[in-house]
């Protein structure tokens, strides 16, 4: 008996503790040891506790996942520093630590132990990095030297620094940081007596955008630009505008390029922005772009003579793709580059020789990296970049490029069966390698959901629609499985064949899970995305139902056990679906838009909704708003519907879900409302919220699953035989 227990102990130790030395696994082993000591007197308990660990992707496995983010390759192309993200069970946060990879040897080791490290950026000489951190909840900008691993604080800041960039000579840093301003008031408060407990001062609001998702009610002030010597000291504020300026880039050692909108009517046009030049010697701002439309994200060529940037001519549409443009350093000779490029221009970096630009773009469900020459020639370098969206299968990733004679590119590599890893590839697209295996201690021991791509012709007009299906372990196409249709938000966004904890959770609990890029999704060209302009929700419903029909026809699922969910735009489409069909046994509408009128008048992007999406005034043309709102057709709903929203969501505020919930209650439709404390629009921003979200959705679906209702209908006496 003791020999057998000893073998079990050794095996447990190897499979739990040695895989990843986390405090949780350590205490699991210690707990097992303590229990084992008492097993001699309790053989029945020993038999129960000796069950092998579950191979399912259970809820607590979310805390085991790690993924690579923001890989930054050194100027000499020899090392990559990246943020190793993991879920901290004790703080319930997605924590980041800096790790460094030696490309030649493959050595992967910790660089900085801070669990709140982010945004590492190499110095031009490659001898040090700066990064953001925080200690005792106070933001900090730190520098670390690669040879010694020693780090020190450059500055303790009142607010967090963003977009930190080194000057070309490596002597200064530039960054943006929020600066508070005096609160507006129409009355001077009288002095309260010492020790009195009066009401807090009134909050006077006079800006159109007075709250924002993830930030709450906004403080008075604006994002300003600062510079700082690389040896540390007091940051120098170099802009003093009433509105925010961001994304600093060094034009040379004494001039910065900035993005913002200083126009008087800026509140009325929420997408407008220009590129400004700031002379640090006199602190003078000069606009380099002036057209109607957003111009942003400038990057300077290696010789300092040319500026590349992204933007478009505003046609006041609900979706417009970023294009690529060039201007000379003085703002002259404005010209487009690669006008026929099909995708939207994302992250953009100059090639070290200055003869081309490297551009990240959404590309039919994945992210691909393209090389665009100054003559407009386009070639694809690498694809399947992504995997940095740990909850749902959005395409999210980034890259960086070395500055040596044989440039290398570091990127986040995406997979269907694991989160993002660090990848590296030559500038010509050859010799691709994956340098990390961050979850090899967990995933090989679990039954992960296999994924299949399917394409269908929409029943509306034959438009090709791409989708993916995740299958439960030991799946057989016998037409008995329940199905979850999971709809992405945006609506101008894109799912892909990437690992996602929410998808794996659904599959692990026996659901065939389907996710789709219906018309309106990005990554398939501007025409595909604009198919829902002034028609959302609309024929995207037909696209989704066509995919469901295909999955049913393949006998992957039971047509009586269909369920639907989605968040944000997906929550809107979920609610919309319940007004049009009763084929789903239950629905879970997460953080939805329910009423476009209240969305346009009270959400943080209300002016954008009014000006670009609806293009009408709610007070003079309410019908245009209501005809696309699920609330207008709520009397047609029979499907049991769960509503869920974050209590601090200002993108699709809580009252959107509450309107639908109240109406369904009045109509005596089965419904429930879940409010997530402290959560913004991104409900899954903390691991416990991600778990609670998916498990509550599945709990709601189980309540209305016809197969489970039949099984629970068996008399109790007959099950006790």
C-alpha positions as CSV (number, residue, x, y, z in Angstrom):
1,X,0.0,0.0,0.0
2,X,2.8,2.4,0.9
3,X,4.8,1.5,-2.2
4,X,1.8,2.2,-4.4
5,X,1.1,5.5,-2.6
6,X,4.8,6.5,-3.0
7,X,4.6,5.9,-6.8
8,X,1.4,8.0,-7.0
9,X,3.1,10.7,-5.0
10,X,6.1,10.8,-7.3
11,X,3.8,10.9,-10.4
12,X,1.7,13.7,-8.9
13,X,4.7,15.7,-8.0
14,X,6.1,15.4,-11.6
15,X,2.8,16.3,-13.3
16,X,1.7,19.2,-11.0
17,X,4.7,20.8,-9.4
18,X,7.6,20.4,-11.8
19,X,5.6,21.6,-14.8
20,X,5.4,25.1,-13.5
21,X,6.6,26.2,-10.1
22,X,3.7,28.3,-9.1
23,X,2.5,28.8,-5.5
24,X,-0.9,27.2,-6.4
25,X,0.7,23.9,-7.6
26,X,3.0,23.9,-4.6
27,X,0.1,24.0,-2.2
28,X,-1.7,21.4,-4.2
29,X,1.2,19.0,-3.6
30,X,1.5,19.9,0.1
31,X,-2.2,19.4,0.5
32,X,-2.0,16.0,-1.1
33,X,0.9,15.1,1.2
34,X,-1.1,16.1,4.2
35,X,-4.1,14.1,3.1
36,X,-1.9,11.2,2.3
37,X,-0.7,11.0,5.9
38,X,-4.2,10.3,7.0
39,X,-5.1,7.8,4.4
40,X,-3.9,4.7,6.4
41,X,-6.9,5.2,8.6
42,X,-9.3,5.9,5.8
43,X,-9.0,3.6,2.8
44,X,-12.3,4.7,1.4
45,X,-11.2,8.3,1.2
46,X,-7.9,7.2,-0.3
47,X,-9.8,5.4,-3.1
48,X,-11.8,8.6,-3.9
49,X,-8.8,10.9,-3.8
50,X,-6.6,8.7,-6.1
51,X,-8.7,9.4,-9.2
52,X,-6.5,10.7,-12.0
53,X,-6.7,14.4,-12.7
54,X,-9.3,15.6,-15.2
55,X,-8.0,15.9,-18.8
56,X,-10.8,18.4,-19.5
57,X,-10.1,22.2,-19.9
58,X,-11.8,23.0,-16.6
59,X,-12.5,26.4,-15.3
60,X,-9.4,26.6,-13.1
61,X,-7.2,25.9,-16.1
62,X,-7.7,29.5,-17.1
63,X,-5.2,30.4,-14.4
64,X,-2.6,28.0,-16.0
65,X,-2.5,29.7,-19.4
66,X,0.5,31.8,-20.4
67,X,1.1,33.7,-23.6
68,X,3.7,35.8,-25.3
69,X,3.0,39.5,-26.0
70,X,4.8,42.5,-27.5
71,X,8.0,40.7,-28.7
72,X,10.8,43.3,-29.2
73,X,13.9,42.2,-31.1
74,X,17.3,43.8,-30.3
75,X,18.8,46.2,-32.8
76,X,21.6,43.6,-33.5
77,X,19.0,40.8,-34.1
78,X,20.5,38.5,-31.4
79,X,17.9,38.7,-28.6
80,X,14.2,39.1,-28.1
81,X,12.6,40.6,-25.0
82,X,8.9,39.9,-24.6
83,X,6.1,40.1,-22.1
84,X,5.3,36.7,-20.7
85,X,1.7,37.0,-19.6
86,X,0.1,34.7,-17.0
87,X,-3.0,34.6,-14.8
88,X,-2.2,35.5,-11.2
89,X,-4.6,33.5,-9.1
90,X,-4.1,35.5,-5.9
91,X,-4.5,39.0,-7.4
92,X,-7.0,37.8,-10.1
93,X,-5.0,39.8,-12.7
94,X,-3.3,39.1,-16.1
95,X,0.3,39.7,-15.0
96,X,3.3,40.4,-17.2
97,X,6.9,39.6,-16.7
98,X,9.8,40.4,-19.0
99,X,11.7,37.4,-20.4
100,X,14.6,37.4,-22.9
101,X,15.5,34.9,-25.6
102,X,18.9,34.3,-27.1
103,X,18.0,33.5,-30.7
104,X,21.1,31.5,-31.5
105,X,21.0,29.2,-28.5
106,X,17.3,29.3,-27.8
107,X,17.8,30.1,-24.2
108,X,14.7,31.6,-22.6
109,X,15.2,33.2,-19.2
110,X,13.6,35.9,-16.9
111,X,14.9,39.4,-17.3
112,X,12.7,41.3,-14.9
113,X,10.8,39.8,-12.0
114,X,8.2,42.6,-11.8
115,X,4.8,41.0,-12.4
116,X,3.4,44.3,-13.8
117,X,6.0,44.9,-16.5
118,X,4.9,46.0,-20.0
119,X,6.0,47.8,-23.2
120,X,9.7,47.0,-23.3
121,X,11.6,49.2,-25.8
122,X,15.3,48.8,-26.8
123,X,17.8,51.6,-26.7
124,X,19.3,52.4,-30.1
125,X,22.6,50.8,-29.0
126,X,20.9,47.6,-27.8
127,X,22.5,47.8,-24.3
128,X,19.4,48.6,-22.3
129,X,15.6,48.8,-22.3
130,X,12.9,51.0,-20.8
131,X,9.6,49.5,-19.7
132,X,6.5,50.4,-17.7
133,X,5.9,49.0,-14.3
134,X,4.2,49.8,-11.0
135,X,5.0,49.5,-7.4
136,X,2.4,50.0,-4.6
137,X,-0.1,50.9,-7.3
138,X,2.1,53.8,-8.4
139,X,3.1,53.8,-12.1
140,X,6.8,53.8,-12.8
141,X,9.1,54.1,-15.8
142,X,12.2,51.9,-15.4
143,X,15.4,51.1,-17.3
144,X,17.3,47.8,-17.3
145,X,20.8,47.1,-18.5
146,X,21.1,43.8,-20.4
147,X,24.7,42.9,-19.4
148,X,24.0,43.1,-15.6
149,X,20.2,42.7,-15.4
150,X,20.1,45.7,-13.0
151,X,17.2,48.0,-13.3
152,X,16.4,51.4,-11.8
153,X,13.5,53.8,-11.7
154,X,13.8,56.7,-14.2
155,X,10.8,58.4,-12.8
156,X,7.8,57.8,-10.5
157,X,4.8,59.2,-12.2
158,X,1.5,60.6,-11.2
159,X,-0.1,58.8,-14.1
160,X,1.1,56.0,-16.4
161,X,3.4,56.8,-19.3
162,X,2.4,55.5,-22.7
163,X,4.0,55.3,-26.1
164,X,7.6,55.6,-24.8
165,X,10.2,56.2,-27.5
166,X,14.0,56.7,-27.5
167,X,15.5,59.6,-29.3
168,X,17.8,58.7,-32.3
169,X,20.9,59.5,-30.3
170,X,19.7,57.5,-27.3
171,X,19.9,60.4,-24.8
172,X,16.2,61.2,-24.3
173,X,12.8,59.5,-24.0
174,X,9.5,60.9,-25.1
175,X,6.1,59.7,-23.9
176,X,2.5,60.8,-23.3
177,X,0.9,61.2,-19.9
178,X,-2.4,62.5,-18.6
179,X,-2.2,65.9,-16.8
180,X,-5.1,67.0,-14.7
181,X,-6.8,70.5,-15.1
182,X,-9.0,72.6,-12.9
183,X,-12.6,71.5,-12.7
184,X,-15.1,73.8,-14.2
185,X,-17.5,75.5,-11.7
186,X,-20.3,78.2,-11.8
187,X,-20.1,78.9,-8.0
188,X,-17.4,79.3,-5.4
189,X,-18.1,76.9,-2.6
190,X,-18.2,78.4,0.9
191,X,-15.7,77.2,3.5
192,X,-17.0,74.4,5.6
193,X,-16.5,74.3,9.4
194,X,-13.5,72.3,10.6
195,X,-14.5,68.7,11.2
196,X,-17.8,69.1,9.3
197,X,-19.0,66.2,7.1
198,X,-20.4,68.0,4.0
199,X,-21.2,66.6,0.6
200,X,-18.4,66.3,-1.9
201,X,-18.1,69.2,-4.3
202,X,-20.4,69.2,-7.4
203,X,-19.1,67.7,-10.6
204,X,-19.7,70.2,-13.4
205,X,-19.6,68.6,-16.9
206,X,-19.2,70.7,-20.1
207,X,-17.5,68.3,-22.5
208,X,-19.4,66.0,-24.9
209,X,-17.2,63.0,-24.0
210,X,-17.4,63.0,-20.2
211,X,-17.0,59.3,-19.5
212,X,-15.3,56.5,-21.3
213,X,-15.3,52.8,-21.0
214,X,-12.5,51.5,-18.8
215,X,-11.8,55.0,-17.4
216,X,-15.2,55.8,-15.9
217,X,-16.2,59.5,-15.5
218,X,-13.3,61.4,-17.0
219,X,-11.1,63.8,-15.0
220,X,-10.7,67.2,-16.4
221,X,-7.4,67.4,-18.2
222,X,-5.7,66.0,-21.3
223,X,-2.8,63.7,-22.4
224,X,0.3,65.8,-22.8
225,X,3.8,65.0,-24.1
226,X,6.9,64.8,-21.9
227,X,10.6,64.2,-22.4
228,X,13.0,62.7,-19.9
229,X,16.8,62.1,-19.9
230,X,17.6,58.4,-20.1
231,X,19.6,58.7,-16.9
232,X,16.4,59.6,-15.0
233,X,15.2,62.8,-13.4
234,X,12.2,65.1,-13.7
235,X,10.0,64.7,-16.8
236,X,9.7,67.9,-18.8
237,X,6.3,68.7,-20.1
238,X,6.5,70.0,-23.7
239,X,2.8,70.4,-24.7
240,X,0.1,72.3,-22.9
241,X,-3.0,71.9,-25.1
242,X,-6.6,71.7,-23.8
243,X,-7.0,68.4,-25.7
244,X,-4.9,65.3,-25.8
245,X,-1.8,64.7,-28.0
246,X,-0.4,61.2,-28.3
247,X,1.8,58.7,-30.2
248,X,5.1,60.7,-30.0
249,X,7.8,59.8,-32.6
250,X,11.2,61.5,-32.9
251,X,11.7,63.2,-36.3
252,X,15.3,64.0,-35.1
253,X,16.9,64.7,-31.8
254,X,15.1,68.0,-31.3
255,X,11.7,67.5,-33.1
256,X,8.8,65.2,-32.3
257,X,5.8,64.1,-34.4
258,X,2.5,63.9,-32.5
259,X,-1.1,62.9,-33.3
260,X,-4.2,64.8,-32.2
261,X,-7.0,67.1,-33.1
262,X,-6.7,70.8,-32.1
263,X,-9.7,72.0,-34.1
264,X,-12.4,74.0,-32.3
265,X,-15.2,71.6,-33.5
266,X,-13.3,68.4,-32.4
267,X,-16.2,67.2,-30.2
268,X,-18.4,67.0,-33.3
269,X,-16.0,64.8,-35.3
270,X,-14.7,62.0,-33.1
271,X,-12.4,60.4,-35.7
272,X,-10.6,63.5,-37.0
273,X,-6.9,63.7,-36.3
274,X,-3.8,65.4,-37.7
275,X,0.0,64.9,-37.5
276,X,1.8,67.7,-35.8
277,X,5.5,68.6,-35.7
278,X,6.8,69.9,-32.3
279,X,10.1,71.9,-32.2
280,X,11.5,71.2,-28.7
281,X,13.6,74.3,-28.7
282,X,10.7,76.7,-28.9
283,X,7.8,74.3,-28.2
284,X,6.0,75.3,-31.4
285,X,3.4,73.0,-32.9
286,X,3.0,72.8,-36.7
287,X,0.3,70.8,-38.5
288,X,1.8,68.6,-41.2
289,X,-1.6,67.2,-42.4
290,X,-4.9,69.1,-42.9
291,X,-7.3,66.9,-44.8
292,X,-10.8,65.9,-43.6
293,X,-10.1,62.4,-42.1
294,X,-7.9,60.8,-39.6
295,X,-4.1,60.9,-40.1
296,X,-2.1,59.1,-37.4
297,X,0.7,56.7,-36.4
298,X,3.6,58.5,-38.1
299,X,6.9,56.6,-38.5
300,X,10.1,58.2,-39.7
301,X,12.4,56.6,-42.3
302,X,16.0,55.6,-41.2
303,X,17.4,58.7,-43.0
304,X,14.9,61.0,-41.4
305,X,13.7,62.4,-44.8
306,X,10.3,60.7,-45.1
307,X,7.3,60.1,-42.9
308,X,4.9,57.2,-43.4
309,X,1.5,57.3,-41.7
310,X,-2.0,55.8,-41.8
311,X,-5.4,57.4,-42.4
312,X,-8.1,58.0,-45.0
313,X,-10.4,60.6,-46.5
314,X,-13.5,60.7,-44.3
315,X,-16.6,59.7,-46.3
316,X,-18.7,59.5,-43.1
317,X,-19.2,55.8,-43.4
318,X,-19.6,53.3,-40.6
319,X,-16.3,51.6,-41.6
320,X,-13.3,52.9,-43.6
321,X,-10.0,51.2,-44.0
322,X,-6.7,52.8,-43.0
323,X,-4.5,53.4,-46.1
324,X,-0.7,54.0,-46.2
325,X,0.7,57.5,-47.1
326,X,4.1,59.2,-47.3
327,X,5.1,62.8,-46.9
328,X,8.5,64.5,-46.8
329,X,9.8,65.5,-43.4
330,X,8.7,69.1,-43.9
331,X,5.1,68.0,-44.6
332,X,5.3,68.4,-48.4
333,X,4.6,66.0,-51.2
334,X,1.7,64.1,-49.7
335,X,1.3,60.8,-51.6
336,X,-0.5,57.4,-51.2
337,X,1.5,54.2,-51.3
338,X,0.1,50.9,-52.5
339,X,-3.4,52.3,-53.4
340,X,-4.5,48.8,-54.5
341,X,-3.6,47.0,-51.3
342,X,-6.7,45.1,-50.3
343,X,-6.4,45.1,-46.5
344,X,-6.5,47.8,-43.9
345,X,-3.1,49.0,-42.9
346,X,-2.2,48.1,-39.3
347,X,1.1,48.4,-37.4
348,X,3.7,49.9,-39.7
349,X,7.6,49.8,-39.4
350,X,10.3,50.9,-41.8
351,X,12.7,48.3,-43.1
352,X,16.2,49.0,-41.9
353,X,17.4,50.0,-45.4
354,X,14.6,52.5,-45.8
355,X,13.5,51.0,-49.1
356,X,10.2,49.5,-47.9
357,X,7.7,49.3,-45.1
358,X,6.6,46.3,-43.1
359,X,2.8,46.4,-42.6
360,X,0.6,44.2,-40.4
361,X,-2.8,43.6,-41.9
362,X,-5.9,41.5,-41.2
363,X,-6.0,38.8,-43.8
364,X,-9.0,36.4,-44.1
365,X,-9.2,35.5,-40.4
366,X,-5.5,35.8,-39.6
367,X,-2.9,38.6,-39.3
368,X,-0.2,38.6,-42.0
369,X,2.9,40.7,-42.3
370,X,3.5,42.4,-45.7
371,X,6.5,44.1,-47.2
372,X,5.5,47.2,-49.3
373,X,8.3,48.8,-51.4
374,X,8.4,52.5,-52.0
375,X,7.3,51.7,-55.6
376,X,4.1,50.0,-54.2
377,X,5.2,46.4,-54.7
378,X,3.6,44.1,-52.1
379,X,4.9,40.7,-50.9
380,X,3.8,38.6,-47.9
381,X,6.5,37.8,-45.4
382,X,4.7,35.6,-42.8
383,X,1.1,34.8,-41.7
384,X,-0.8,33.4,-38.7
385,X,0.3,36.2,-36.5
386,X,-2.0,36.4,-33.5
387,X,-3.0,34.4,-30.4
388,X,-2.7,37.4,-28.0
389,X,-6.4,37.5,-27.3
390,X,-6.7,34.9,-24.6
391,X,-10.4,34.9,-24.0
392,X,-12.1,34.8,-27.4
393,X,-10.5,34.0,-30.8
394,X,-9.8,37.5,-32.0
395,X,-6.8,38.1,-34.2
396,X,-4.4,40.1,-32.0
397,X,-0.6,40.3,-32.3
398,X,2.4,42.4,-33.1
399,X,5.9,42.4,-34.5
400,X,9.3,44.2,-34.4
401,X,12.3,44.2,-36.7
402,X,16.1,44.3,-36.0
403,X,18.3,47.0,-37.5
404,X,21.3,44.9,-38.6
405,X,22.4,44.0,-42.1
406,X,20.4,40.8,-42.2
407,X,17.2,41.9,-40.4
408,X,15.1,39.5,-38.4
409,X,11.5,39.9,-37.4
410,X,10.1,38.9,-34.1
411,X,6.3,38.3,-33.9
412,X,3.5,36.8,-31.9
413,X,2.8,33.4,-33.5
414,X,-0.8,32.2,-33.3
415,X,-2.2,28.6,-33.1
416,X,-5.5,26.9,-32.7
417,X,-4.4,24.7,-29.9
418,X,-2.3,27.0,-27.8
419,X,-1.9,30.7,-26.9
420,X,0.6,33.0,-28.6
421,X,4.3,32.1,-28.8
422,X,7.3,34.1,-29.8
423,X,8.2,33.5,-33.5
424,X,11.1,34.8,-35.6
425,X,11.6,35.0,-39.4
426,X,14.0,36.5,-41.9
427,X,12.9,39.7,-43.7
428,X,12.5,37.6,-46.8
429,X,10.1,35.2,-45.0
430,X,12.5,32.3,-44.7
431,X,13.8,30.4,-41.8
432,X,10.8,30.8,-39.6
433,X,11.2,29.4,-36.0
434,X,9.0,29.2,-33.0
435,X,11.2,30.0,-30.0
436,X,8.9,29.3,-27.0
437,X,6.6,26.6,-25.7
438,X,5.0,28.4,-22.8
439,X,2.3,25.9,-22.0
440,X,4.1,22.6,-22.6
441,X,3.7,21.9,-18.9
442,X,-0.2,21.9,-19.2
443,X,-1.7,21.5,-22.6
444,X,-0.1,18.1,-23.7
445,X,-1.9,16.6,-20.7
446,X,-5.3,18.0,-21.6
447,X,-7.9,17.0,-24.2
448,X,-7.9,20.1,-26.3
449,X,-10.7,20.8,-28.8
450,X,-9.8,20.1,-32.4
451,X,-10.8,22.9,-34.8
452,X,-12.2,22.7,-38.3
453,X,-12.6,25.5,-40.8
454,X,-15.8,25.6,-42.9
455,X,-16.9,28.0,-45.6
456,X,-20.5,28.4,-46.8
457,X,-22.4,30.5,-49.4
458,X,-24.8,32.8,-47.6
459,X,-28.5,32.0,-48.3
460,X,-29.0,35.8,-48.8
461,X,-26.8,36.4,-51.9
462,X,-24.2,33.6,-52.1
463,X,-21.5,35.6,-50.4
464,X,-18.7,33.3,-49.0
465,X,-18.7,33.2,-45.3
466,X,-15.8,31.7,-43.2
467,X,-16.3,30.0,-39.9
468,X,-14.7,27.6,-37.5
469,X,-15.9,24.7,-35.4
470,X,-14.4,23.4,-32.1
471,X,-15.3,19.8,-31.1
472,X,-15.6,18.2,-27.7
473,X,-13.2,15.4,-26.8
474,X,-14.0,12.0,-28.5
475,X,-16.5,13.8,-30.8
476,X,-18.5,11.7,-33.3
477,X,-20.8,13.2,-35.9
478,X,-23.9,11.5,-34.8
479,X,-26.2,14.5,-34.5
480,X,-26.6,14.4,-30.7
481,X,-24.3,17.2,-29.5
482,X,-25.5,20.6,-28.3
483,X,-24.1,23.6,-30.2
484,X,-23.1,27.1,-29.1
485,X,-23.0,29.8,-31.8
486,X,-20.5,32.4,-30.5
487,X,-20.7,35.8,-32.3
488,X,-17.9,38.4,-32.3
489,X,-18.3,42.0,-31.4
490,X,-17.2,45.1,-33.2
491,X,-19.1,44.7,-35.5
492,X,-16.0,45.7,-37.5
493,X,-13.7,43.0,-36.1
494,X,-12.5,39.6,-37.0
495,X,-12.3,36.2,-35.4
496,X,-9.8,33.6,-36.5
497,X,-8.5,30.0,-36.0
498,X,-6.8,31.0,-32.7
499,X,-6.7,29.5,-29.2
500,X,-9.4,30.9,-26.9
501,X,-10.1,29.9,-23.3
502,X,-13.8,30.5,-23.7
503,X,-14.0,28.3,-26.8
504,X,-12.0,25.6,-25.0
505,X,-14.3,25.8,-22.0
506,X,-17.4,25.3,-24.0
507,X,-15.9,22.3,-25.9
508,X,-14.7,20.7,-22.7
509,X,-18.2,20.8,-21.4
510,X,-19.5,18.9,-24.4
511,X,-20.6,21.8,-26.7
512,X,-19.8,21.9,-30.4
513,X,-18.8,25.6,-30.6
514,X,-19.1,27.6,-33.8
515,X,-17.7,31.1,-34.5
516,X,-18.2,33.0,-37.7
517,X,-17.0,36.1,-39.6
518,X,-20.3,37.2,-41.1
519,X,-20.5,40.2,-43.5
520,X,-19.3,43.3,-41.7
521,X,-16.2,41.5,-40.4
522,X,-12.9,43.0,-41.2
523,X,-10.0,41.2,-43.0
524,X,-12.0,40.4,-46.2
525,X,-11.8,43.8,-47.9
526,X,-13.6,47.1,-47.4
527,X,-16.6,46.0,-49.6
528,X,-17.2,43.0,-47.4
529,X,-17.1,45.1,-44.2
530,X,-19.4,47.8,-45.7
531,X,-22.0,45.3,-46.6
532,X,-23.6,46.2,-43.2
533,X,-23.3,50.0,-43.6
534,X,-26.7,51.4,-42.6
535,X,-27.9,47.8,-42.5
536,X,-26.7,46.5,-39.1
537,X,-28.1,44.2,-37.9
538,X,-29.4,42.8,-41.2
539,X,-28.2,40.2,-43.7
540,X,-25.4,39.2,-41.3
541,X,-28.2,37.3,-39.6
542,X,-28.6,35.2,-42.8
543,X,-24.8,34.5,-42.9
544,X,-24.9,33.2,-39.3
545,X,-28.0,31.0,-39.9
546,X,-26.4,29.6,-43.1
547,X,-23.4,28.4,-41.0
548,X,-25.8,26.9,-38.4
549,X,-27.6,25.1,-41.2
550,X,-24.3,23.7,-42.4
551,X,-23.3,22.4,-39.0
552,X,-26.7,20.7,-38.6
553,X,-26.5,19.2,-42.1
554,X,-23.1,17.7,-41.2
555,X,-24.8,16.0,-38.2
556,X,-22.3,17.7,-35.9
557,X,-25.2,18.8,-33.6
558,X,-28.8,18.1,-32.6
559,X,-31.1,20.7,-34.2
560,X,-33.1,20.7,-30.9
561,X,-30.0,21.6,-28.8
562,X,-28.9,24.9,-30.4
563,X,-27.8,27.9,-28.3
564,X,-26.5,31.3,-29.2
565,X,-24.3,33.9,-27.4
566,X,-22.1,36.8,-28.2
567,X,-20.7,40.0,-26.7
568,X,-21.1,43.7,-27.6
569,X,-22.0,43.6,-31.3
570,X,-22.4,39.9,-30.9
571,X,-24.7,40.6,-28.0
572,X,-26.8,42.8,-30.3
573,X,-26.9,40.1,-32.9
574,X,-27.9,37.5,-30.3
575,X,-30.8,39.6,-29.2
576,X,-31.7,40.3,-32.9
577,X,-31.7,36.6,-33.6
578,X,-34.2,35.9,-30.8
579,X,-36.6,38.5,-32.4
580,X,-36.4,36.6,-35.8
581,X,-36.4,32.9,-35.0
582,X,-37.3,30.4,-32.2
583,X,-34.9,27.7,-33.4
584,X,-32.5,28.3,-30.4
585,X,-33.3,26.6,-27.1
586,X,-31.8,29.5,-25.2
587,X,-29.7,32.7,-25.7
588,X,-27.2,34.7,-23.7
589,X,-26.8,38.3,-24.9
590,X,-23.7,39.7,-23.4
591,X,-23.2,43.5,-23.1
592,X,-25.5,44.2,-26.0
593,X,-26.8,47.3,-27.9
594,X,-30.6,47.1,-27.5
595,X,-31.7,50.6,-28.4
596,X,-29.7,52.6,-30.9
597,X,-31.4,55.8,-29.6
598,X,-30.1,55.4,-26.1
599,X,-26.8,54.2,-27.4
600,X,-26.3,57.3,-29.5
601,X,-27.3,59.7,-26.7
602,X,-25.6,58.1,-23.7
603,X,-22.7,55.8,-24.7
604,X,-19.1,56.9,-24.7
605,X,-19.0,56.7,-28.5
606,X,-22.5,58.2,-28.9
607,X,-21.4,60.9,-31.4
608,X,-19.6,58.3,-33.5
609,X,-22.8,56.2,-33.6
610,X,-24.9,59.2,-34.6
611,X,-22.5,60.6,-37.2
612,X,-21.1,57.5,-38.8
613,X,-23.2,54.4,-38.1
614,X,-26.8,55.8,-38.2
615,X,-26.2,59.1,-39.9
616,X,-29.4,60.7,-38.6
617,X,-30.6,62.6,-35.5
618,X,-32.5,60.6,-32.9
619,X,-34.8,63.5,-32.0
620,X,-35.9,64.1,-35.6
621,X,-35.7,60.6,-37.1
622,X,-36.3,58.1,-34.3
623,X,-37.6,55.5,-36.8
624,X,-34.1,55.1,-38.4
625,X,-32.8,54.2,-34.9
626,X,-35.6,52.0,-33.8
627,X,-35.8,49.8,-37.0
628,X,-32.4,48.4,-36.2
629,X,-33.0,48.0,-32.5
630,X,-34.0,44.7,-30.9
631,X,-36.2,46.6,-28.4
632,X,-38.5,47.4,-31.2
633,X,-39.3,43.7,-31.8
634,X,-39.0,42.3,-28.3
635,X,-42.7,41.2,-28.4
636,X,-41.7,38.6,-30.9
637,X,-39.2,36.9,-28.5
638,X,-40.0,33.5,-27.1
639,X,-36.5,32.2,-26.5
640,X,-35.3,32.1,-22.8
641,X,-32.7,34.9,-22.8
642,X,-29.9,35.7,-20.3
643,X,-28.6,39.3,-20.2
644,X,-25.1,40.1,-18.8
645,X,-23.3,43.4,-18.5
646,X,-20.5,45.0,-16.6
647,X,-21.6,47.5,-13.9
648,X,-18.9,50.0,-15.2
649,X,-19.5,49.4,-18.9
650,X,-19.9,52.7,-20.7
651,X,-19.4,51.4,-24.2
652,X,-22.8,49.5,-24.1
653,X,-24.0,50.7,-20.8
654,X,-25.9,48.6,-18.3
655,X,-29.2,50.3,-19.2
656,X,-29.0,48.7,-22.7
657,X,-29.3,45.1,-21.2
658,X,-31.7,46.3,-18.6
659,X,-34.2,47.6,-21.2
660,X,-34.4,44.2,-22.8
661,X,-34.5,42.4,-19.5
662,X,-37.4,44.5,-18.2
663,X,-39.3,44.2,-21.5
664,X,-38.9,40.4,-21.5
665,X,-40.1,40.2,-17.9
666,X,-43.2,42.3,-18.9
667,X,-43.8,39.8,-21.7
668,X,-43.4,36.8,-19.3
669,X,-40.4,35.4,-21.3
670,X,-37.9,33.5,-19.2
671,X,-35.0,35.8,-18.6
672,X,-32.3,36.7,-16.0
673,X,-30.0,39.7,-15.7
674,X,-26.4,39.4,-14.5
675,X,-24.5,42.5,-13.5
676,X,-20.7,42.0,-13.1
677,X,-19.3,44.2,-10.3
678,X,-16.5,46.5,-11.3
679,X,-16.4,45.2,-14.9
680,X,-16.0,47.6,-17.9
681,X,-17.1,46.6,-21.4
682,X,-14.3,44.0,-21.4
683,X,-15.9,41.7,-18.9
684,X,-13.2,39.1,-19.1
685,X,-10.5,41.6,-18.1
686,X,-9.9,39.5,-15.0
687,X,-9.5,35.7,-15.0
688,X,-12.3,35.1,-12.5
689,X,-14.7,37.2,-14.7
690,X,-13.8,35.2,-17.7
691,X,-14.6,32.0,-15.8
692,X,-17.8,33.4,-14.3
693,X,-18.9,34.6,-17.7
694,X,-18.5,31.3,-19.5
695,X,-19.8,29.2,-16.7
696,X,-22.9,31.3,-16.1
697,X,-23.6,31.1,-19.9
698,X,-23.3,27.3,-19.8
699,X,-25.4,27.1,-16.7
700,X,-28.2,29.1,-18.4
701,X,-28.0,26.9,-21.5
702,X,-28.1,23.7,-19.4
703,X,-31.3,24.9,-17.8
704,X,-33.0,24.9,-21.2
705,X,-31.2,22.0,-22.9
706,X,-34.0,19.6,-24.1
707,X,-31.7,16.5,-23.6
708,X,-31.0,17.5,-20.0
709,X,-34.6,18.3,-19.3
710,X,-35.6,14.8,-20.5
711,X,-32.9,13.2,-18.3
712,X,-34.0,15.1,-15.2
713,X,-37.6,14.2,-15.9
714,X,-36.9,10.5,-15.0
715,X,-38.6,9.7,-11.6
716,X,-36.1,9.8,-8.7
717,X,-37.0,6.2,-7.7
718,X,-35.8,4.8,-11.0
719,X,-32.4,6.3,-10.7
720,X,-31.6,4.7,-7.4
721,X,-31.4,1.1,-8.7
